[in-house]
């Protein structure tokens, strides 16, 4: 299931009690989806790393009250009956079997011992798959049967929507538009490999150092040697900010790139600066000059960068002429 669809599903399910489990490789954004949902809904989020728990951490410890043993629940579980939020059990299948067993009652019955989860709290869990070479235990069948299971499928289109809104460096966005298979690599022997999370880290590195060339050694230790080397080659030969500035200055007449990688680079560069009035105006003019399939990409990415782009006359004319391409 694509990230955008997962967000929609979680949004629809949030007011019911059946817990959900998100499966996916490391670094793709499983916890980010849950965190952003909580922010959008104004809900409290309690992130519990199941792999760090002992069985007694959930049940609590006993205390003597009126000559009876009373279990004192842990402070990290919500207790206010009027509160509402998401109890996020991350890395749940990295927890040893005894910890998983202690979660049975909490996940299904919303209680454990004398503790009861408040009415307006929802349980969501996440974990890596055994094929991801992560440290995981087999999820007990009794616990697995207590969840609705969601498989996380990485999507470049969904990632780009997020990347533009988060101002991921245009070099990274343009490069991955050309090489989408490098958005997520299979885990290998190297500790550094490409995932959506490490590409975000790479973007921060490039922002800080100013270019891929100035930070190539660090990038190799972030996304891996192969992807970093390709990114450097792309930046040197395809990402021409000076050329893009000339196009923006004369959007009606300046020669446009024909090479596929340069078109992707131009698209990413425009979207990255979509909050600038002159950029939006120039991009709206370019819609009629670019091949329709690329013009649609420019239009969509510009909107992701700034909703104000929809007010540009050039955009409105393009939609009238090519509305079928937006379906």
C-alpha positions as CSV (number, residue, x, y, z in Angstrom):
1,X,0.0,0.0,0.0
2,X,1.4,3.4,-1.0
3,X,2.2,6.0,1.7
4,X,-0.6,8.3,0.6
5,X,-3.1,5.5,0.8
6,X,-1.8,4.4,4.2
7,X,-2.4,7.9,5.5
8,X,-5.9,7.8,4.1
9,X,-6.7,4.4,5.6
10,X,-5.4,5.4,9.1
11,X,-7.4,8.6,8.9
12,X,-10.6,6.7,8.2
13,X,-9.9,4.1,11.0
14,X,-8.8,6.4,13.8
15,X,-12.2,6.5,15.5
16,X,-12.5,2.8,15.9
17,X,-10.7,0.3,18.2
18,X,-9.2,-2.3,15.9
19,X,-5.4,-1.9,16.0
20,X,-3.4,-1.6,12.8
21,X,0.1,-2.9,12.1
22,X,2.3,-1.3,9.4
23,X,5.0,-3.6,7.9
24,X,7.9,-2.2,5.9
25,X,11.7,-1.9,5.5
26,X,13.7,0.5,7.7
27,X,13.8,4.2,6.8
28,X,10.7,4.4,4.6
29,X,8.6,6.6,6.9
30,X,6.3,4.3,8.8
31,X,6.6,6.2,12.0
32,X,6.5,9.5,10.2
33,X,3.0,8.7,8.8
34,X,1.7,8.0,12.3
35,X,3.4,11.1,13.7
36,X,2.0,13.4,11.0
37,X,-1.5,11.9,11.5
38,X,-1.4,12.7,15.2
39,X,-0.3,16.3,14.4
40,X,-3.0,16.8,11.8
41,X,-5.7,15.5,14.2
42,X,-4.4,17.3,17.2
43,X,-3.9,14.0,19.1
44,X,-1.3,13.1,21.7
45,X,1.2,10.5,20.5
46,X,2.9,8.1,22.8
47,X,5.8,6.3,21.0
48,X,6.7,3.1,22.8
49,X,9.7,1.2,21.5
50,X,8.6,-2.4,22.2
51,X,12.1,-3.8,21.7
52,X,13.3,-1.9,24.8
53,X,10.6,-3.3,27.1
54,X,10.7,-6.1,29.6
55,X,7.5,-8.0,30.3
56,X,7.1,-6.4,33.7
57,X,7.3,-2.9,32.1
58,X,3.8,-3.2,30.8
59,X,2.1,-4.9,33.8
60,X,3.9,-2.6,36.2
61,X,5.0,-3.5,39.7
62,X,2.9,-4.5,42.7
63,X,2.3,-2.4,45.8
64,X,0.5,-3.4,49.0
65,X,-2.8,-1.5,49.6
66,X,-5.1,-2.7,52.4
67,X,-3.1,-5.9,52.6
68,X,-3.7,-6.6,48.9
69,X,-1.3,-6.5,46.0
70,X,-2.2,-3.8,43.6
71,X,-0.4,-3.5,40.3
72,X,0.9,0.0,39.5
73,X,0.8,0.6,35.7
74,X,3.8,2.3,34.0
75,X,3.7,6.1,33.7
76,X,4.3,6.0,29.9
77,X,0.8,4.6,29.3
78,X,-2.0,7.2,29.1
79,X,-4.2,7.4,32.2
80,X,-6.4,10.5,31.8
81,X,-9.9,9.1,30.7
82,X,-10.7,12.4,28.9
83,X,-7.5,12.3,26.8
84,X,-7.3,11.1,23.2
85,X,-4.3,10.0,21.2
86,X,-2.4,7.2,19.4
87,X,-0.4,4.6,21.3
88,X,2.3,3.7,18.8
89,X,4.0,0.4,19.5
90,X,7.1,0.7,17.2
91,X,9.5,-2.2,16.6
92,X,7.0,-4.5,18.0
93,X,8.3,-7.6,16.3
94,X,11.9,-6.8,17.5
95,X,10.6,-7.4,21.0
96,X,11.4,-10.9,22.5
97,X,8.5,-13.4,22.7
98,X,7.8,-12.7,26.4
99,X,7.3,-9.0,25.7
100,X,5.0,-9.9,22.8
101,X,3.0,-12.1,25.1
102,X,2.6,-9.3,27.6
103,X,1.0,-7.2,24.7
104,X,-1.8,-9.7,23.9
105,X,-4.3,-8.3,26.3
106,X,-3.4,-4.7,25.8
107,X,-3.7,-4.9,22.0
108,X,-7.0,-6.9,21.9
109,X,-8.8,-6.0,25.1
110,X,-7.3,-2.6,25.6
111,X,-6.3,-3.4,29.1
112,X,-3.5,-5.2,30.9
113,X,-4.0,-6.4,34.4
114,X,-5.8,-3.6,36.3
115,X,-4.9,-0.9,33.7
116,X,-7.4,0.1,31.0
117,X,-6.5,2.1,27.9
118,X,-8.7,5.3,27.8
119,X,-11.7,5.2,25.4
120,X,-10.3,7.7,22.9
121,X,-6.9,6.1,22.3
122,X,-6.0,4.0,19.3
123,X,-3.2,1.4,19.0
124,X,-1.0,1.4,16.0
125,X,2.1,-0.8,15.6
126,X,4.9,-1.0,13.1
127,X,7.8,-3.3,12.4
128,X,10.4,-4.4,9.9
129,X,10.1,-7.6,7.9
130,X,12.5,-10.5,8.4
131,X,13.6,-10.1,4.7
132,X,15.0,-6.6,5.6
133,X,17.9,-8.1,7.6
134,X,16.6,-6.4,10.7
135,X,16.8,-7.9,14.2
136,X,13.3,-9.3,14.5
137,X,11.5,-12.2,16.2
138,X,8.7,-14.1,14.6
139,X,5.4,-12.2,15.4
140,X,3.4,-14.6,17.6
141,X,0.3,-15.8,15.7
142,X,-1.9,-15.0,18.6
143,X,-0.6,-11.4,18.6
144,X,-0.6,-11.1,14.8
145,X,-4.3,-12.1,14.7
146,X,-5.2,-9.1,16.8
147,X,-4.1,-6.6,14.1
148,X,-5.2,-5.3,10.7
149,X,-2.0,-5.6,8.6
150,X,-0.8,-3.0,6.2
151,X,2.2,-3.5,3.8
152,X,4.2,-0.3,3.1
153,X,5.0,0.1,-0.6
154,X,7.6,2.8,-1.4
155,X,6.3,5.2,-4.1
156,X,8.5,7.8,-5.8
157,X,5.4,10.0,-6.6
158,X,4.3,10.0,-3.0
159,X,7.8,10.7,-1.8
160,X,8.2,13.6,-4.2
161,X,5.0,15.1,-2.9
162,X,6.5,14.9,0.6
163,X,10.0,16.0,-0.5
164,X,8.7,19.2,-2.2
165,X,6.7,20.2,0.8
166,X,9.7,19.6,3.1
167,X,12.1,21.4,0.7
168,X,14.4,18.4,0.0
169,X,17.3,19.7,-2.0
170,X,16.4,19.9,-5.8
171,X,19.5,17.9,-6.7
172,X,18.2,14.9,-4.8
173,X,14.7,15.3,-6.1
174,X,15.8,15.7,-9.7
175,X,18.2,12.8,-9.5
176,X,15.7,10.4,-8.0
177,X,13.2,11.4,-10.6
178,X,15.7,10.1,-13.1
179,X,16.8,7.0,-11.0
180,X,13.7,6.1,-9.0
181,X,15.0,2.6,-8.3
182,X,17.6,4.2,-6.0
183,X,15.0,5.6,-3.7
184,X,15.1,2.4,-1.7
185,X,17.9,-0.2,-2.1
186,X,18.0,-3.7,-0.8
187,X,20.0,-4.0,2.4
188,X,23.5,-5.2,1.7
189,X,26.8,-5.6,3.5
190,X,27.5,-1.9,3.8
191,X,26.0,0.0,6.7
192,X,25.2,2.9,4.4
193,X,22.4,2.3,1.8
194,X,19.7,4.4,0.1
195,X,16.3,4.8,1.8
196,X,13.9,7.7,1.9
197,X,15.3,8.5,5.3
198,X,19.0,8.6,4.2
199,X,18.1,10.7,1.1
200,X,16.6,13.2,3.5
201,X,19.9,13.1,5.4
202,X,21.7,13.6,2.1
203,X,19.6,16.6,1.4
204,X,20.5,18.2,4.7
205,X,24.2,17.4,4.0
206,X,24.1,19.1,0.6
207,X,22.3,22.1,2.1
208,X,25.0,22.4,4.7
209,X,28.0,21.9,2.4
210,X,26.6,23.7,-0.6
211,X,27.0,20.9,-3.2
212,X,27.4,17.2,-3.7
213,X,31.1,17.7,-4.7
214,X,31.9,19.4,-1.4
215,X,30.3,16.5,0.6
216,X,30.8,13.4,-1.5
217,X,32.8,11.6,1.2
218,X,30.0,12.1,3.7
219,X,27.3,11.2,1.2
220,X,29.0,7.9,0.5
221,X,28.6,7.1,4.2
222,X,25.0,8.2,4.0
223,X,23.3,6.7,0.9
224,X,26.1,4.4,-0.1
225,X,29.1,4.7,-2.5
226,X,27.2,3.8,-5.7
227,X,24.3,6.2,-5.3
228,X,26.5,9.0,-4.0
229,X,28.8,8.6,-7.1
230,X,25.9,8.7,-9.4
231,X,24.5,11.8,-7.6
232,X,27.8,13.6,-8.0
233,X,27.9,12.8,-11.8
234,X,24.4,14.0,-12.1
235,X,25.2,17.3,-10.3
236,X,28.3,17.9,-12.4
237,X,26.8,17.2,-15.9
238,X,23.0,17.8,-15.6
239,X,22.1,20.2,-12.7
240,X,22.8,23.6,-14.2
241,X,21.4,26.3,-11.9
242,X,22.9,29.0,-14.2
243,X,21.0,27.6,-17.2
244,X,17.8,27.5,-15.1
245,X,18.2,31.1,-14.1
246,X,18.4,32.2,-17.7
247,X,15.2,30.2,-18.5
248,X,13.3,31.9,-15.7
249,X,14.6,35.3,-16.9
250,X,13.3,34.7,-20.4
251,X,10.7,31.9,-20.2
252,X,9.2,32.6,-23.6
253,X,12.3,32.5,-25.6
254,X,15.2,30.9,-23.8
255,X,16.3,27.5,-25.2
256,X,14.9,24.6,-23.1
257,X,16.9,21.5,-22.2
258,X,16.0,18.4,-24.3
259,X,18.0,15.9,-22.3
260,X,15.7,13.9,-20.0
261,X,17.8,14.3,-16.9
262,X,18.1,18.0,-17.4
263,X,14.3,18.3,-17.8
264,X,13.9,16.5,-14.5
265,X,16.5,18.8,-12.9
266,X,14.7,21.9,-14.2
267,X,11.4,20.5,-12.8
268,X,12.9,19.9,-9.4
269,X,14.6,23.3,-9.3
270,X,11.4,25.1,-10.1
271,X,9.4,23.2,-7.5
272,X,12.0,23.9,-4.8
273,X,11.6,27.6,-5.4
274,X,7.9,27.6,-5.9
275,X,7.3,30.1,-3.1
276,X,8.9,32.8,-5.3
277,X,6.6,34.9,-7.4
278,X,8.9,35.2,-10.4
279,X,9.5,31.4,-10.4
280,X,5.7,30.7,-10.4
281,X,5.2,33.2,-13.3
282,X,8.0,31.7,-15.3
283,X,6.9,28.1,-14.7
284,X,3.3,28.9,-15.8
285,X,4.7,30.2,-19.1
286,X,6.9,27.1,-19.6
287,X,3.9,24.8,-19.4
288,X,3.0,25.5,-23.0
289,X,6.7,25.1,-24.2
290,X,7.5,21.8,-22.5
291,X,6.3,18.5,-23.8
292,X,2.9,17.9,-22.2
293,X,4.0,14.9,-20.1
294,X,6.7,17.0,-18.5
295,X,4.5,20.1,-18.2
296,X,2.0,18.1,-16.1
297,X,4.9,17.1,-13.8
298,X,6.0,20.7,-13.5
299,X,2.4,21.8,-12.8
300,X,1.8,19.2,-10.1
301,X,5.2,19.8,-8.4
302,X,4.7,23.5,-8.4
303,X,1.3,23.1,-6.7
304,X,3.0,20.9,-4.1
305,X,5.5,23.7,-3.5
306,X,3.0,26.5,-3.5
307,X,-0.8,26.4,-3.9
308,X,-0.6,29.9,-5.3
309,X,0.6,28.5,-8.6
310,X,-3.0,27.5,-9.3
311,X,-3.8,31.2,-9.7
312,X,-1.3,31.8,-12.5
313,X,-3.1,32.5,-15.9
314,X,-0.7,30.1,-17.7
315,X,-1.6,27.3,-15.4
316,X,-5.3,27.9,-15.9
317,X,-4.9,27.9,-19.7
318,X,-2.9,24.7,-19.6
319,X,-5.5,22.9,-17.5
320,X,-8.2,24.0,-20.0
321,X,-6.2,22.6,-22.9
322,X,-4.8,19.4,-21.2
323,X,-7.2,18.7,-18.4
324,X,-7.4,15.0,-19.3
325,X,-3.7,14.6,-18.4
326,X,-4.5,15.5,-14.7
327,X,-6.9,12.6,-14.3
